[in-house]
Amino acid sequence: MNVTLYAGGPTCYSCPDGSSRSCEVKQECNQGDDSCLKLTSGGNTYTECGRYADCDFMNLAVRYSLPDFEFDCCITDLCNGQEKSAFQKFKDFFG
C-alpha cells in the first residue's frame, strides 16, 4: 500500500506589490511556506505566503523597508483577506 502525503501550505491571498486593499488573487503556498501574511502600511496592503517562523517585526521591516506598518500571520486557508462585515459573515453563513 502506497500512501502519499502532501505537505504543502495553506492557500493565501497573494498581492505582494501592495497596490490594493482588496486582493482577489489566490495562491497555494509552496512546501515550507506554512502561513499567510497580511501587512498594511498607509493605503497599501501586502498579502502573500510565508514562513510563520519569519513573521516578526524585524524580519518584515528589513524585507519591506517601510517606516510604519501593521502585520498579521495566520495558518488557515485565505485567512489574510479583507475583514468581512458582520452582515457579510451572516450572509456567507446562511446563504
C-alpha positions as a printed Julia matrix, in Angstrom:
95×3 Matrix{Float64}:
   0.0    0.0    0.0
   1.42   3.37  -1.02
   0.44   6.48   0.88
   1.4    9.89  -0.43
   1.23  12.84   1.9
   1.14  16.37   0.55
   2.99  18.75   2.79
   2.05  21.99   1.05
   0.98  25.04   2.95
  -2.33  26.87   3.09
  -3.96  28.81   0.28
  -3.4   32.54   0.76
  -4.34  35.77  -0.93
  -1.25  36.92  -2.81
  -0.77  40.56  -3.81
   2.82  41.21  -2.71
   3.12  44.56  -4.51
   0.77  46.31  -2.07
  -1.19  48.09  -4.76
  -4.66  47.29  -3.48
  -6.61  46.82  -0.27
  -8.88  44.15  -1.75
  -6.74  41.37  -3.2
  -8.57  38.58  -5.0
  -5.52  36.61  -6.26
  -5.28  33.21  -4.52
  -2.09  31.17  -4.32
  -1.49  27.68  -2.96
   1.62  28.03  -0.82
   4.72  26.02  -1.58
   6.11  23.41   0.75
   7.88  25.23   3.56
   5.52  28.22   3.45
   3.19  27.44   6.33
   1.36  30.73   6.83
  -0.33  33.68   5.16
   0.91  37.23   5.7
  -1.13  40.41   5.64
   0.86  43.62   6.08
  -0.66  47.1    5.88
   1.13  50.42   5.56
  -0.66  53.64   4.71
  -3.16  52.84   1.99
  -1.36  49.7    0.83
  -1.96  46.09   1.81
   0.59  43.38   1.04
  -0.52  39.74   1.11
   1.42  36.55   0.39
   2.55  33.12   1.57
   5.42  32.88   4.01
   7.04  31.03   6.85
   5.41  31.52  10.24
   8.87  31.48  11.84
   9.77  34.6    9.81
   6.68  36.51  10.88
   8.17  39.06  13.22
   8.64  42.81  13.07
  12.4   42.82  12.45
  12.29  40.35   9.54
   9.39  42.17   7.9
  10.94  45.62   8.44
  14.07  44.53   6.57
  12.11  42.8    3.82
   9.61  45.59   3.13
  11.63  48.7    4.09
   8.53  50.56   5.27
   8.68  53.19   8.03
   5.45  52.11   9.74
   3.26  49.04   9.3
   0.93  46.55  10.95
   1.04  42.85  10.18
  -0.61  39.54  10.92
   0.35  35.98  10.05
  -2.17  33.17  10.15
  -2.24  29.49   9.21
  -5.68  28.74   7.74
  -6.78  28.99   4.11
  -7.46  32.56   2.92
  -7.08  33.96   6.43
  -5.15  37.01   5.15
  -8.05  38.51   3.24
 -10.0   41.66   3.85
 -12.05  41.72   7.05
 -15.71  40.98   6.42
 -18.52  42.97   7.95
 -20.92  41.26  10.36
 -23.57  41.38   7.63
 -21.28  39.67   5.1
 -20.37  36.94   7.62
 -24.1   36.39   8.28
 -24.83  36.27   4.55
 -21.97  33.82   3.91
 -23.16  31.55   6.71
 -26.86  31.5    5.81
 -26.51  31.9    2.05
